[in-house]
Amino acid sequence: MAATEDSPEVRLVTHCRRCHGWLVSAASVAEGIGPTCAVRERAEQRAAARAELTLFDIAA
């Protein structure tokens, strides 16, 4: 009978949706993006939201 330590480990891995690097962390695999790319993506989204014009900007 084989010991449980001898059995291979199966891990789900995927590619990051932003940089296409390998994701091995369970949380990153679930989100589909790595932690570094997630920080950069959030920063870009905040910058884009600030760059949007408002009615006050158009009227001025």
DRENBA-555189 format. One line per 8 residues: number of its first residue (from 1); their letters; for each residue x, y, z of N, C-alpha, C, CB. Coordinates in Angstrom, 3 decimals, padded with zeros to 6 digits, always signed. Glycine has a CB too. Example, Ala and Ser with C-alpha at 12.3 -4.5 7.8 and 13.67 -1.06 7.14 Angstrom:
<rs>
1) AS) +013.190,-005.690,+007.800,+012.300,-004.500,+007.800,+013.200,-003.300,+007.800,+011.308,-004.473,+009.046 | +012.850,-002.250,+007.080,+013.670,-001.060,+007.140,+012.900,+000.030,+007.870,+014.084,-000.598,+005.725 .
</rs>
This chain:
<rs>
1) MAATEDSP) +000.843,-001.183,+000.000,+000.000,+000.000,+000.000,+000.887,+001.245,+000.000,-000.959,-000.001,+001.224 | +000.599,+002.217,-000.841,+001.418,+003.418,-000.965,+001.079,+004.420,+000.132,+001.225,+004.056,-002.344 | +002.080,+005.082,+000.624,+001.880,+006.121,+001.629,+001.289,+007.360,+000.968,+003.212,+006.465,+002.345 | +000.553,+008.146,+001.726,-000.082,+009.341,+001.160,+000.946,+010.382,+000.752,-001.058,+009.947,+002.159 | +002.157,+010.356,+001.354,+003.192,+011.314,+000.982,+003.730,+011.042,-000.418,+004.328,+011.277,+001.992 | +003.546,+009.814,-000.913,+004.049,+009.457,-002.229,+003.125,+009.889,-003.356,+004.268,+007.982,-002.302 | +001.907,+010.275,-003.031,+000.962,+010.637,-004.086,+001.296,+012.026,-004.626,-000.494,+010.594,-003.558 | +001.114,+012.242,-005.906,+001.435,+013.544,-006.497,+000.448,+014.613,-006.039,+001.435,+013.451,-008.028 .
9) EVRLVTHC) +000.934,+015.831,-005.966,+000.085,+016.961,-005.599,-000.487,+017.569,-006.874,+000.882,+018.027,-004.778 | -001.774,+017.827,-006.871,-002.434,+018.426,-008.024,-002.816,+019.853,-007.644,-003.694,+017.592,-008.469 | -002.363,+020.809,-008.460,-002.673,+022.211,-008.215,-003.278,+022.808,-009.478,-001.405,+023.000,-007.779 | -004.271,+023.642,-009.278,-004.881,+024.348,-010.392,-004.069,+025.612,-010.649,-006.381,+024.683,-010.103 | -003.602,+025.779,-011.866,-002.855,+026.982,-012.249,-003.500,+027.558,-013.504,-001.330,+026.664,-012.491 | -003.303,+028.825,-013.693,-003.844,+029.500,-014.868,-002.955,+030.696,-015.192,-005.324,+029.948,-014.634 | -003.288,+031.420,-016.225,-002.531,+032.601,-016.623,-003.231,+033.864,-016.136,-002.351,+032.641,-018.153 | -002.446,+034.865,-015.801,-002.958,+036.176,-015.403,-003.621,+036.826,-016.613,-001.815,+037.084,-014.834 .
17) RRCHGWLV) -004.774,+037.445,-016.402,-005.491,+038.066,-017.517,-004.787,+039.331,-018.011,-006.921,+038.398,-017.101 | -003.876,+039.864,-017.226,-003.189,+041.100,-017.606,-001.824,+040.831,-018.234,-003.025,+041.998,-016.394 | -000.966,+040.069,-017.549,+000.407,+039.867,-018.033,+000.643,+038.467,-018.582,+001.390,+040.137,-016.919 | -000.335,+037.601,-018.425,-000.273,+036.217,-018.903,+000.800,+035.390,-018.209,-000.027,+036.201,-020.386 | +001.242,+035.837,-017.043,+002.162,+035.050,-016.232,+001.399,+033.937,-015.523,+002.896,+035.946,-015.207 | +002.120,+032.959,-015.002,+001.478,+031.840,-014.317,+000.970,+032.265,-012.949,+002.449,+030.665,-014.178 | -000.234,+031.855,-012.611,-000.807,+032.071,-011.291,-000.891,+030.723,-010.587,-002.213,+032.751,-011.382 | -000.322,+030.627,-009.387,-000.371,+029.369,-008.645,-001.093,+029.522,-007.306,+001.038,+028.846,-008.414 .
25) SAASVAEG) -001.219,+030.728,-006.799,-001.931,+030.972,-005.554,-003.421,+030.731,-005.768,-001.675,+032.411,-005.043 | -004.058,+030.078,-004.807,-005.489,+029.783,-004.934,-006.312,+031.064,-005.068,-005.975,+028.974,-003.723 | -005.948,+032.098,-004.314,-006.683,+033.364,-004.389,-006.484,+034.026,-005.747,-006.234,+034.316,-003.267 | -005.263,+034.006,-006.253,-004.987,+034.608,-007.556,-005.680,+033.840,-008.679,-003.478,+034.658,-007.809 | -005.682,+032.529,-008.586,-006.362,+031.710,-009.599,-007.851,+032.031,-009.598,-006.133,+030.192,-009.336 | -008.436,+032.178,-008.413,-009.863,+032.486,-008.317,-010.190,+033.853,-008.918,-010.313,+032.440,-006.858 | -009.294,+034.844,-008.695,-009.517,+036.183,-009.219,-009.123,+036.317,-010.683,-008.754,+037.182,-008.400 | -008.212,+035.462,-011.131,-007.768,+035.512,-012.517,-006.694,+036.548,-012.778,-008.924,+035.781,-013.399 .
33) IGPTCAVR) -006.140,+037.103,-011.703,-005.110,+038.138,-011.832,-004.172,+038.035,-010.640,-005.742,+039.568,-011.921 | -002.889,+038.298,-010.894,-001.892,+038.262,-009.832,-001.943,+039.502,-008.964,-000.512,+038.107,-010.419 | -001.307,+039.474,-007.792,-001.381,+040.608,-006.871,-000.743,+041.886,-007.427,-000.714,+040.243,-005.572 | +000.374,+041.790,-008.107,+001.027,+042.976,-008.669,+000.167,+043.584,-009.765,+002.421,+042.622,-009.221 | -000.346,+042.747,-010.639,-001.203,+043.247,-011.719,-002.506,+043.815,-011.169,-001.503,+042.130,-012.726 | -003.023,+043.252,-010.087,-004.255,+043.763,-009.487,-004.042,+045.174,-008.952,-004.735,+042.831,-008.360 | -002.895,+045.417,-008.321,-002.584,+046.758,-007.808,-002.486,+047.742,-008.966,-001.263,+046.748,-006.993 | -001.787,+047.352,-010.013,-001.640,+048.243,-011.176,-002.975,+048.504,-011.854,-000.661,+047.644,-012.186 .
41) ERAEQRAA) -003.819,+047.484,-011.946,-005.124,+047.646,-012.583,-006.013,+048.590,-011.789,-005.810,+046.295,-012.740 | -006.006,+048.459,-010.450,-006.798,+049.364,-009.613,-006.296,+050.797,-009.741,-006.753,+048.918,-008.141 | -004.986,+050.992,-009.792,-004.423,+052.339,-009.940,-004.833,+052.947,-011.271,-002.888,+052.303,-009.825 | -004.816,+052.160,-012.331,-005.238,+052.662,-013.641,-006.718,+053.003,-013.654,-004.935,+051.635,-014.727 | -007.529,+052.212,-012.973,-008.966,+052.489,-012.915,-009.236,+053.774,-012.145,-009.717,+051.315,-012.267 | -008.494,+053.990,-011.036,-008.666,+055.240,-010.275,-008.230,+056.436,-011.107,-007.862,+055.193,-008.956 | -007.134,+056.310,-011.833,-006.650,+057.415,-012.667,-007.638,+057.715,-013.785,-005.267,+057.086,-013.258 | -008.226,+056.695,-014.374,-009.202,+056.896,-015.444,-010.468,+057.545,-014.897,-009.541,+055.559,-016.125 .
49) ARAELTLF) -010.870,+057.178,-013.678,-012.072,+057.767,-013.085,-011.858,+059.251,-012.796,-012.455,+057.023,-011.791 | -010.633,+059.623,-012.400,-010.342,+061.037,-012.139,-010.250,+061.832,-013.434,-009.040,+061.175,-011.350 | -009.910,+061.176,-014.522,-009.735,+061.866,-015.793,-011.055,+062.128,-016.506,-008.830,+061.066,-016.687 | -012.134,+061.496,-016.054,-013.431,+061.697,-016.701,-013.935,+063.112,-016.463,-014.457,+060.676,-016.188 | -014.552,+063.681,-017.456,-015.103,+065.025,-017.343,-016.445,+065.002,-016.630,-015.249,+065.660,-018.722 | -016.691,+066.037,-015.854,-017.999,+066.187,-015.215,-018.738,+067.323,-015.904,-017.861,+066.459,-013.679 | -019.980,+067.530,-015.575,-020.743,+068.643,-016.139,-020.117,+069.974,-015.781,-022.186,+068.602,-015.656 | -019.523,+070.090,-014.602,-018.900,+071.336,-014.193,-017.658,+071.618,-015.026,-018.546,+071.293,-012.710 .
57) DIAA) -016.937,+070.581,-015.426,-015.759,+070.750,-016.265,-016.160,+071.217,-017.663,-014.962,+069.438,-016.346 | -017.261,+070.700,-018.176,-017.722,+071.041,-019.528,-018.253,+072.472,-019.562,-018.818,+070.052,-019.998 | -018.953,+072.900,-018.527,-019.560,+074.224,-018.476,-018.520,+075.326,-018.299,-020.571,+074.286,-017.350 | -017.392,+075.001,-017.756,-016.377,+076.036,-017.461,-015.639,+076.505,-018.663,-015.395,+075.533,-016.476 .
</rs>
